[in-house]
């Protein structure tokens, strides 16, 4: 390892990324085709959020030394972190499977691999956090710089929050990620406003489809890089680790699990690889296996922030709100740079997502029964029962989330950007009004309340906390 590479690694490990970048660029003036420096530069740029520049550096590293596994590892990491640019009219979607951290793991003799390890900046979800000894790998960590915090899966659009439903692609559990921007909602009325709404919805669907195709191509390219890294260095744990990360994003859980276990065989007891395996199991819906892997990692490194974050995720998925909040508070106290205020507001944002889902189902069913009652009087009792059941269930859900959460999420809510704060509060007010109207109909059987319920439900669906 050159002196410039050693100095850059030391600076990056303590979070001084701009200085690390400068050291690498200075070294590249003398040796512009040094693959180790190029791969390290790609990692530093990636950590600073400059994904396009990072990918360009990784491309140069691969071109300079296509026989080095580490160059392919870094290029795969950059591809995993390079989502297509969102449409300006659609709220940006946090990447729930982003990478975080930095380290240049050198394989004995020839490897100049830049993989992921300790770093100061983070992105939520599948993140490469620091294991014991600065070992790179996969872990769930909190996003900084405004990215959403508790990323327990993602559905179509990535609205952060706790939702009582399954994630896309079979991911089970309470999902932080309910689709908001562009999610089709209850359409009431006609005319120019409806046509504009339909046009906007169609535009969002087209953009989402384009984004999905771009993501598929990007992940296919990342998989090719990861497989090449494994072919070049089959005994190099980071190569199997990045392969596992890529496969889990492609939702190939069996192969991802095998790759993570192979990395563990090559580095027994590796905290990072245990967290990699835990994250794979969590996304696959096997929470018991995920918790077991995290506990093994924390037994070796009790203060590991990524392991503590994963425990908070698993607690949130099981609606252990109080335990999850205690874990997040402790993590924020010990590592203040690892959490932003968005992460601490997940009970409120999650409640809104859960209410939206419940009302999306309950309101149309109740309305259909109310309409049926004009022809069949027996449907009135069914409609009232439906309205009362939906209202009571959602009220109990709200109490189940908010009481254990305490006041901290509400305090953190005041620190969110004004637009986001207004959207969340407006959505909660509309959801509360909808639940109240459902209760009113259950008690009075006044069909007019159903029309108001539909209108209020539409406002809940349009709530867009960016």
N, C-alpha and C positions, 0 to 999 in steps of 0.2 A: 504494500500500500504506500502511495506517495505521501509526502508531507502535506500537500494541499488536501488530499483526500482525508487524511487523519484529522487535520484541523477542521475541515468542514463537518466531519462526523461529530467531533466534540462540540462544535457550536450548535449543530442541529439537535443533539441530544439534550441540550439545555434550553431549547426553544429559540435560539438566536438565528432564525432562518435567513433574514436578509444578509447577515454577516457570513453565514455559511455559503449562500449563493455567491457573494462577492469573492470569497476564497476559492470557490470552484471555478469561477470565470477567470480569475487571475491565473490559476493553474492551467486552464485550457488555452490561455494565450501562448504558453510555452509548448504544450502538447495538445493541439486542438483535436486530435483523433483518439485521445485516451478514453477507452470505453468505460473505465471505472469512474472517471470524473464525469463523463456524460450521464452515466446511469445515476450517479449521486445527484447531479444537477436536476435530472428529471424528478427524483424523489423530493428534493427541496422545493422545486417549483410546484409540484403536486400538493405539497403540504400548505403552500401559500394560496391554494385555490386557483393557480394559473394553469389550468388543465391543458389547454392547447399548447402552450409553450412547453409543458412537461412532456407531452406526447412527442413533440418535435425533438426534444433532447433524447427521449427514449429511442425514437427512430434512428437518430444519429448513432447512439450506442450500439444498436443492433447492426447497423450498416458497418460500423467500425470493427465489431467483433461478433459476427453471427454465431461463432462457436461457443460463446460464453452464455451459460444459463442465466446468470444474473441480469444481463441486458434484456433477455426475453421476459424475465420475471417483472422487471420494472415496466416494460412496455405493456404487459398484461394488466398490471396495477393501474396504469394510466388509462387504459381502455375501460376498465371497470369504473373509473371515476369521471368518465367523459360523456355525460348525458347530452343528447341533442338540445340545442337552445330552444326554450319554450316560446310559444307564440306570445307576442307582447300583450295580447288581450286576455291571456289565461294566467292565473296565478302560478308562480313557479312551484314545481313539485320537489320536495326534499327527496334526496336519494336515500332510501332506507338501507341501502347496501353499499354505502361508500366506504372507502378505505381511509385510514388515519395512521399517522406515525411514520417513522423514518429510521432506517438503519441500513448500513451497507454490510451485509453478511458476506464475508469472503470465504469461498470454499478453498480448502487447502490446495495450494499450487496455482490454480488458474482462475478460480471464480472471483469475479468482481461484483457480485450480485448486490444490487440495491433492492432491498425488500423493506417491509414496513416494521417499524418498531416504535420506540418512544418518540413522542413529539408533543408540542404544546398545543397545536391546533387540532381540532377534531371534527369529524362528521358523524352523524348518527348511524346506527344500524350495524351492518357487517363492517367492522372497522378493524384495522390492524393495529392493535395496541401493543404496549410494551409488556413483554413477559419478564420473567426473572432473568437478570443479566442482559437486559436490553434486547431480548429475543423478539424478532418480529412475528406478527401473526394476526389472527382474526379475533375480534372481540367487539362487543357492543359498547359504544362510548357516546357520551353526550356531545351534541353539536354546539359549536360556538359560532358567533357571528350571525345569530338569528336563525340558524337551521333548527328544525323541530327536534325536540328532545326525545321523549320516550317513544322510540320507533318500533312498536311491536307489530311488525308486518306492514303491509301497504296494500290498499285496494286500488281501485282504478285511478284515483287522482291524488291521493296522498294528503288529505287533510289530517293534520295531527290530532290526536285525541284518543280517548279510550272508548271502544265501541264493542258492544256485546254481540259479536257475530264473527263469522269465520273470514279470514283474509282470502285474497285471490289465490287461485291455484291450489287450493286445498289447505292453505295455512290456517290452522285452527286457533281459536282463543280470542281473547279480547284484543282488538286490533287498533293500534294507533295508526289510523289511515283510512278515514271514510271519505269517499269521493265527494268533493264539493264542486270545484270548478268544472262545469260542464256535465255534471251528473244529471240525467234526465229527471225532472221533477213533476209535480202535479200541475198540469196545465189547466187553468181556469179562464174562460172567456175567449173572445176572438177579436179579430180586428188587427190593426197595425201593430199594436204591442205584442200580440201573440205571434204575428209573422216575424217580428224582429227577434222574439225569444226563440222561435223555431230556427231562424237563420243562425243565431248565435250558438244554439245547441248543435246544429249540424256542423258549423265551423269547428266547434270544440271536438266533435267526434272525429272529423277529418284530421285535425291536428294530432289527436290522440293516436289515431291509426298510423299516421306517419311516424310519430314518436316510437310507437311499438315496433314498427319495421326497422327503424334506425337502431333501436335497442337490440333487436334480434341480431342484426348484422354486427353490431359492436361486440356483443357477447360471443358470437361465433369467432370473431377475430381474436378476442381475448383467450378463448379456449384453445385456438391453434397455437398462440404464443405460450400458454401454460403447458400444453402438451409437449411443445418443443423444448421448453426448459427442463421438463422431466426426462425427456429423451437424452438431452445433453448431460444431465447430472442426476441420475436416478438415485444417488445416495445423498442428495442435498435437500434437507427438510423444507426450506422455503419454496422450492419448486413444487413439491406436493401440496404445500399450504396454499399457494396461489391457484393451483388447480382445483383444490377444494372450494375456494372462494368463488371461482368462476362457475363451477358446476352447481353450487347452491343457488346462484343467481339465475341459472337456467332451470332450476327446480329439478335437477337430477340428483335427488337426495342420496340414493344408494351409492352412486359413484363418488359423490362428494364425501360421504362418510368413509368410504374406503380410502380416499386420498388423505383425509385427515388422520385416519388411523395409521396409514403408512408413515406419515410425518412423525407420529408419536413413536412408532417402532424405531425410527432412525434417531429420535431424540427423546428417549424415555423420560417421563416426568416433566416434559416441557410445559410450562404454564401456558404459554401462548398457544401451543397446539391443543391443549385441553380446552382452552376457551374457544378455539376454532371449532372443535368437535361439539362443544356445548351450543354454540350459535347455530350450527347446522341442525342439531337435534331440536332446538327451539323453533326454528322456522319450519321444520318438518312436522311440528305438532307434538313431538315426544318430550313433553316438559319434564317428566321424571328423569329421563336419561340426561336431559340438558342440565337439570339441577345437580345431578350426581357428578357430572363432569366439572361444573363450576365449583362445587364443593371440594373436589380433588385439587383443583387449581388453587383455591383459596387456602387449602391446608398447607400448600407449599409456599404461598405468598399471600398472607392474610390481608395485607393492605393494598393488593393489586386493584387499581381503580376500575379496570375493565371487568374484572370478576364481580366486584361490588355492583357495578352498573347492570350486569346481566342478572344478578339476583333480584335487583329492583324490577327489571323487566318481567321476570318470571312471577314475581309477587303481583305485579299489576295485571298480568294475564289471568291470574286466578282471583282477581278482585280483592286481593289483600291490600287494600288501599293504604291503611295505616302503616303496614310494614314497608310498603314501597316508598311512601313519603319519608319515613324515618331513614331508610337507606339513602334516598336522594339528599336529604338534609345533611347526613353525615358525609356523603361524598362531596357535597358542595363546600362543607366546612374544611375538609382536608385538601380538596383540590378545587379551589374557587374558579380556576380557569377552565375547568372541564364541563361546567354546566352553565347554560344561560337561563334567563327567566322563563323562556318558553317551555323548557323541560319541567319547570316547577308548576306550570299551570295545566298539566295534562289532566288532572281530574275534572276541571271545568270544561276543557275542550273535549275530553272524552265523553262527558255527560251530554254535551250538545250533540256529538256524533251518535251516541246511543239513542237519544230522544228522536233524532231525525230518522233513524232506522225504524224505531218502533212506530212512529207516527206515519211513516211511509206505508207501512202495512196496515196499521189499525184504522186510520182515517178513511181510506178508500173502502175497506170492508164494511165499516159502519155506514158510510154513505150509501153503498150499494143496498144494504139491508133497509135503510130508510126509504129509498126509492121503491124497493120491492113492497114495502108496507102499504103503498098507495093501491096496490092490487090484492095483496094478501095481508090481512090484519095481523096474522100470527107473527109476521116478520118484525113487528114493533118490539116484542119482547126480546127477540134475538138481537135487534139493533141496540136496544138499551143494555143488554148484557154485554155485547161487544164493546160498546163505549165505556161502560164501567170497568170492564176487565182491563182494557188498554190503559185507561187513566190510572187505575190502582197500581198496575204493574210498573208503569213508568214513574209514578211517584215513589214507589218503594226502591226502584233502581236509583233514582236521584238521591234518596236518603242514604242508600247503601254506599254511594260514592262520596258524597259531600261531607257527611258527618265524620268519618275517619280521617278525611283529608285535612280538616281544620281550616284555619284562616289563611295559612301561608299561600295557597294558590290564588286566593282573592287579592292578597297584597301584591303578588307577582303580576297579576293581571293588569294592575294599574301601570306597570312598567312596560307593557307591550306597546308597539306602535299604535297610534290612534285609530287607524283604519281597522287593524286587526281587533283591537279592543271593542270598537263599536260593533263590528260584525258579530263577535261572540256574544256580547250583551244583548244585541238585537235578536239574535237567534234564540237565546235563552228566554227572553221576554215573550217572543212569539210562541215558543214551545210551551211555556207556562200557560199562555192564553189558550192554546189549543187543548191542553190537558184539562183546563178549567171548563172549557166549552163541552168537552166530552163528558165530564162529570155532570154538567148542567143538563145535557140531553138524557143521560142515564136516569136522572132524578125526575125531570119534567116531561120527557118525550116530546118536546117542542121541535118539530123538524127544522124550523128556521135556524136553530142553533147549529144544525149540521152544515148549513151553508156557510155560516161564520167560521165553523171549524175548518172547512175546506180552505177558506181564504187564509186563516191563520197558519194552517199547515203549509200552504204555499210559501208564506214568508219564512217558515222554518227551513224549507228546502232551499230557499234562495240565500240563506245565511252563508256567507263566504269568508270565513276567517283566514285571510291570507297570511 
